[in-house]
């Protein structure tokens, strides 16, 4: 692993810690301290993810023109500030405003890191390097809840102080992002154009799978912690469950290189695992059964990312890589908006188990689609 990849992975690790430290507990904070309803939790999730429907497109254009380390530094600054501001939030609209900032910041974190890794990789190492970066992020996301348990239960600090600590931890990544910005860059000097974004239309099957995966993932990140709390899980239980969720994700990403040899079969297994995990969530009544559900979903959510990105990049000319990464991340934003918005409103109208039942049924249909389209879910390297 070269120096640049190491710095990017360290950045992902620290940001993952900060996300894991505050993310799973934010819905509980919003519900129990601020008084948010399930519909409002969905709106908070919507506020967090809706910028990701648009900002990655513009970041993707900038990726081919500006030092990616500078873009990453912008994301770190905005993200740290947005999380710190949560410590003074007194209402749902305030939380939504600060989560909009977080969504913008995330668009300046993930696509630049993907672009840097792509530039530092070749065709044979790209899946592995992207998987390792994601794994470092997930390791941090996995460690964050454990650290949060120490702070909340061991040191007996408040949620608001936890957000402040998280912001300072996240701010530490400004060092690694500045070091990354000092590397030599290879700008493609492409003219400003949205025409290359139409390349994504060549991958309807991949887009469909991604929207389902990210919609489900969005619910698990924004609604599920409150659902766990209502089903008797304490703050410590919730953080422990997301630690287990993280273990599943890390294990999946560590094996991504091997899974890439059978991409279509792995994606079929991933959609099925998410569907089964959602089904188990409906009937779960203990920390063990909830843990099994999150283990299955952790595998499905994590393995989707490197394999679907590889399918698209392997069939895309290198001179538009940045723009394609931006468009790819925009698909993530669409799913993350759809999931929490639907999940919150469905919970309010049909009951707390309803969104998981609905997405389980959708997941079964997506699995059938993946089986039918398996030939189109294999990467190639003709254009690279």
C-alpha positions in Angstrom: 0.0 0.0 0.0 1.5 3.3 -1.1 1.7 6.5 1.1 -1.3 8.2 -0.6 -3.6 5.1 -0.2 -2.5 4.8 3.5 -3.4 8.5 4.1 -6.8 8.1 2.5 -7.5 4.9 4.5 -6.5 6.7 7.8 -8.9 9.5 6.8 -11.6 7.0 6.2 -10.9 5.3 9.6 -11.2 8.6 11.6 -14.3 9.7 9.8 -15.8 6.3 10.3 -15.1 6.6 14.0 -16.9 9.9 14.2 -19.9 8.6 12.2 -20.2 5.5 14.4 -19.7 7.6 17.5 -22.8 9.8 17.0 -24.8 8.3 14.1 -26.6 5.4 15.8 -27.4 7.6 18.8 -28.7 10.7 16.9 -32.2 9.2 16.2 -32.5 8.3 19.9 -31.4 11.9 20.9 -33.9 13.4 18.4 -36.8 11.2 19.7 -36.1 11.2 23.4 -34.5 14.6 24.0 -35.9 16.9 21.3 -39.2 15.0 21.0 -39.1 14.0 17.3 -41.8 11.7 15.9 -41.0 8.9 13.5 -42.1 11.1 10.6 -39.7 13.8 11.8 -37.0 11.2 12.1 -37.6 10.4 8.4 -37.4 14.2 7.6 -34.1 14.4 9.5 -32.8 11.5 7.4 -34.1 13.3 4.3 -32.3 16.5 5.3 -29.1 14.5 5.8 -29.2 12.7 2.4 -31.0 15.1 0.0 -27.8 17.1 -0.7 -26.3 13.9 -1.8 -28.7 13.8 -4.7 -27.2 16.9 -6.3 -23.8 17.9 -4.8 -21.8 14.8 -5.9 -22.5 15.7 -9.6 -20.7 19.0 -9.1 -18.0 17.5 -7.0 -17.6 14.8 -9.7 -17.0 17.6 -12.3 -14.5 19.2 -10.0 -12.6 16.0 -9.4 -11.2 16.1 -12.9 -10.1 19.7 -12.5 -9.1 20.4 -8.9 -6.7 18.7 -6.5 -8.9 16.1 -4.7 -7.2 16.7 -1.4 -8.5 20.3 -1.4 -12.0 19.1 -1.9 -11.6 16.5 0.9 -10.4 19.3 3.3 -13.5 21.3 2.5 -15.6 18.3 3.4 -13.8 17.8 6.7 -14.3 21.4 7.8 -18.0 21.5 7.0 -18.6 18.0 8.6 -16.9 18.9 11.8 -18.9 22.1 12.2 -22.2 20.4 11.4 -21.7 17.7 14.1 -20.6 20.3 16.7 -23.7 22.3 16.0 -25.9 19.3 16.9 -24.8 19.8 20.5 -26.8 23.1 20.6 -29.8 21.9 18.6 -33.2 22.4 20.4 -35.7 21.6 17.7 -36.2 19.2 14.8 -35.8 22.0 12.2 -32.4 22.9 13.7 -31.3 19.3 13.5 -32.5 19.1 9.9 -30.5 22.2 9.1 -27.3 20.8 10.6 -27.8 17.5 8.8 -28.1 19.3 5.5 -24.6 20.5 6.2 -23.5 17.0 6.9 -24.9 15.8 3.6 -23.0 18.5 1.7 -19.8 17.6 3.6 -20.2 13.9 2.8 -20.3 14.7 -0.9 -16.9 16.4 -0.4 -15.5 13.3 1.4 -16.5 10.1 -0.4 -16.2 10.9 -4.1 -12.7 12.6 -3.7 -11.5 9.6 -1.8 -12.8 7.2 -4.5 -11.2 9.3 -7.2 -7.8 9.3 -5.4 -8.0 5.6 -5.0 -8.9 5.0 -8.6 -6.0 7.1 -9.8 -3.6 5.3 -7.5 -4.9 1.8 -8.6 -4.8 -0.3 -11.8 -7.4 -2.6 -13.1 -6.4 -5.6 -11.0 -6.1 -3.6 -7.7 -9.0 -1.2 -7.9 -11.7 -3.4 -6.2 -9.2 -4.4 -3.5 -8.1 -0.8 -2.8 -11.7 0.6 -2.8 -12.7 -2.3 -0.5 -9.8 -1.6 1.9 -10.8 2.1 2.1 -14.4 1.2 2.8 -13.2 -1.4 5.3 -11.2 1.2 7.2 -14.2 3.5 7.2 -16.4 0.6 8.5 -13.8 -0.4 11.1 -14.0 3.2 12.4 -17.8 3.1 12.2 -17.7 -0.2 14.2 -15.4 1.1 16.8 -17.3 4.4 17.2 -20.3 2.8 19.0 -18.1 1.0 21.5 -16.4 4.3 22.2 -19.8 5.9 22.5 -20.8 3.3 25.1 -17.7 4.2 27.1 -18.6 7.9 27.0 -22.3 7.6 27.6 -22.4 4.8 30.2 -18.9 4.6 31.5 -18.2 8.4 31.8 -21.9 9.3 32.0 -21.7 12.2 29.6 -24.7 13.7 27.8 -25.6 13.3 24.2 -24.6 16.9 23.5 -21.1 16.5 24.9 -20.8 13.3 22.8 -21.5 15.4 19.7 -18.8 17.9 20.7 -16.2 15.2 21.2 -17.2 13.6 17.9 -16.6 16.9 16.1 -13.1 17.3 17.5 -12.2 13.8 16.5 -13.4 14.4 13.0 -11.5 17.6 12.7 -8.3 15.6 13.1 -8.6 14.4 9.5 -7.8 17.9 8.2 -4.1 16.8 8.7 -4.4 13.7 6.5 -6.4 15.5 3.9 -3.8 18.3 3.6 -1.1 15.7 3.3 -3.0 14.0 0.5 -3.4 17.3 -1.3 0.4 17.5 -1.6 0.6 14.6 -3.9 1.1 15.0 -7.7 -2.2 15.1 -9.5 -3.3 14.1 -12.9 -6.0 16.4 -14.1 -7.8 15.4 -17.3 -8.7 19.1 -18.2 -12.1 18.1 -19.5 -14.5 20.8 -20.5 -17.5 21.5 -18.3 -20.2 19.1 -19.6 -23.1 17.1 -18.2 -23.1 14.8 -21.3 -20.8 12.3 -19.7 -23.2 11.8 -16.9 -25.5 10.1 -19.4 -23.1 7.2 -19.2 -24.9 6.0 -16.1 -28.0 5.3 -18.3 -26.1 2.3 -19.6 -26.4 0.6 -16.3 -30.2 0.4 -15.4 -29.8 -2.9 -13.6 -27.0 -1.6 -11.4 -28.9 1.6 -10.7 -32.0 -0.4 -9.6 -30.0 -2.5 -7.3 -28.2 0.5 -5.8 -31.5 2.4 -5.2 -32.9 -0.6 -3.3 -29.7 -1.1 -1.3 -29.2 2.5 -0.3 -32.9 3.0 0.5 -32.8 0.1 2.9 -29.5 1.2 4.2 -30.9 4.7 4.8 -33.7 3.3 6.9 -31.3 1.2 9.0 -29.2 4.3 9.6 -31.9 6.8 10.4 -35.1 4.9 11.6 -33.9 1.6 12.9 -32.1 2.8 16.0 -35.4 4.4 17.3 -37.2 1.2 16.3 -34.7 -0.8 18.4 -35.2 1.6 21.3 -39.0 1.1 21.1 -38.5 -2.6 21.2 -36.6 -2.6 24.5 -33.0 -2.0 23.4 -31.1 0.4 25.6 -28.5 2.9 24.4 -25.8 0.4 25.1 -27.7 -2.4 23.3 -28.1 -0.2 20.2 -24.5 0.7 20.1 -23.5 -2.9 20.6 -25.8 -4.0 17.8 -24.2 -1.5 15.4 -20.8 -2.8 16.5 -21.9 -6.2 15.4 -23.3 -4.6 12.2 -19.8 -3.2 11.6 -18.1 -6.6 12.1 -20.3 -8.1 9.4 -19.4 -5.2 7.1 -15.7 -5.4 7.7 -15.6 -9.2 7.2 -17.5 -8.7 3.9 -15.2 -6.0 2.6 -12.1 -8.0 3.6 -13.3 -10.7 1.2 -14.4 -8.4 -1.5 -11.5 -9.3 -3.7 -12.5 -12.9 -3.7 -16.2 -12.1 -4.1 -15.3 -10.0 -7.2 -14.4 -13.2 -9.0 -18.2 -14.0 -9.0 -19.7 -10.5 -9.1 -23.2 -11.3 -10.2 -23.6 -14.3 -7.8 -22.4 -12.2 -4.9 -24.8 -9.3 -5.7 -27.7 -11.8 -5.9 -26.7 -13.2 -2.5 -26.4 -9.6 -1.2 -29.9 -8.6 -2.1 -31.2 -11.8 -0.6 -29.3 -11.2 2.6 -30.8 -7.7 3.0 -34.3 -9.0 2.3 -33.9 -11.8 4.9 -32.4 -9.4 7.4 -35.4 -7.0 7.0 -37.8 -10.0 7.5 -36.1 -11.0 10.7 -36.3 -7.5 12.0 -40.1 -7.7 11.8 -40.2 -10.6 14.3 -37.1 -10.0 16.3 -37.6 -9.7 20.1 -34.1 -10.0 21.5 -30.6 -8.5 21.0 -29.6 -11.8 19.5 -32.2 -11.9 16.8 -31.7 -8.2 16.0 -28.0 -9.0 15.8 -28.6 -11.8 13.3 -30.7 -9.4 11.2 -27.9 -6.7 11.2 -25.2 -9.3 10.4 -27.1 -10.3 7.2 -27.8 -6.7 6.2 -24.2 -5.7 7.0 -23.0 -8.2 4.4 -25.5 -7.1 1.8 -25.0 -3.4 2.2 -21.2 -3.5 2.2 -20.4 -5.8 -0.6 -22.7 -3.8 -2.9 -20.5 -0.8 -2.9 -17.1 -2.0 -4.3 -18.6 -4.5 -6.8 -21.2 -2.1 -8.4 -18.6 0.6 -8.6 -16.2 -1.8 -10.3 -18.9 -2.8 -12.9 -19.4 0.8 -13.8 -15.7 2.0 -13.8 -14.6 -1.1 -15.8 -17.0 -0.1 -18.6 -16.2 3.6 -18.6 -13.3 5.6 -20.2 -10.8 6.8 -17.7 -11.0 10.4 -18.8 -14.5 10.8 -17.3 -13.9 8.8 -14.1 -14.5 11.7 -11.8 -17.8 12.6 -13.4 -18.9 9.0 -13.4 -18.0 8.7 -9.7 -20.1 11.8 -9.0 -23.1 10.4 -10.9 -22.7 7.1 -9.1 -22.7 8.8 -5.7 -25.8 10.7 -6.7 -27.6 7.4 -7.1 -26.7 6.7 -3.5 -28.2 10.1 -2.6 -31.4 9.2 -4.3 -31.7 5.9 -2.3 -30.8 7.6 1.0 -33.6 10.1 0.4 -36.2 7.6 -0.6 -35.5 5.2 2.3 -35.8 7.5 5.3 -38.7 9.5 3.8 -40.7 6.4 3.0 -39.7 4.7 6.3 -40.7 7.6 8.5 -44.1 8.2 6.9 -44.9 4.4 6.6 -44.1 3.9 10.2 -46.4 6.7 11.3 -49.4 5.5 9.2 -49.0 1.7 9.2 -46.9 0.8 12.2 -43.3 0.4 13.2 -42.8 -2.9 11.4 -44.4 -1.8 8.1 -41.3 -0.3 6.3 -39.2 -3.4 6.9 -42.0 -5.7 5.6 -42.4 -3.5 2.5 -38.7 -3.3 1.7 -38.4 -7.1 2.3 -41.0 -7.7 -0.4 -39.3 -5.2 -2.7 -35.9 -6.9 -2.0 -37.3 -10.3 -3.1 -38.3 -8.7 -6.4 -34.9 -7.1 -6.8 -33.3 -10.5 -6.1 -35.3 -12.0 -9.0 -34.2 -9.1 -11.2 -30.6 -9.7 -10.3 -30.9 -13.4 -11.2 -32.4 -12.5 -14.6 -29.8 -9.8 -15.3 -26.8 -11.6 -13.9 -24.9 -11.4 -17.3 -25.1 -7.6 -17.1 -23.8 -7.6 -13.6 -20.3 -8.7 -14.5 -17.5 -6.2 -15.0 -15.2 -5.9 -18.0 -12.0 -4.0 -18.7 -12.3 -3.3 -22.4 -12.4 0.5 -22.1 -9.6 0.8 -19.6 
